[in-house]
C-alpha cells in the first residue's frame, strides 16, 4: 500500500530549511558527543529566530573587522540571559 502525502509549498520550504540547518550544524559539531549534538540541535531548532539574530550580529561584527572569536564572544555575552533560559 502506498500513501501519498501532499505537503504545501511553505511547509516544504520549512522542512528543507530545517534539514539543511541540521546538516550544517552536525558538520560544525564533529567531535561533540552525539547526546550533546542532539541537545544543541533541539535548542537551535526550537529557537531559530534567536540564533538567526545572533548569527547576523556576529557576521556584522566580523565585516566591521573584528575576528570571529571576539565577535562571537561579544554577541553571545549580549544574549547570555536568553541563552541560559533556553538551555534550562
Secondary structure, 3 states (H helix, E strand, C coil): CCCCCCCCHHHHHHHHHHHHHHHHHHHHCCCCCHHHHHHHHHHHHHCHHHHHHHHHHHHHHHHCCCCHHHHHHHHHHHCHHHHHHHHC
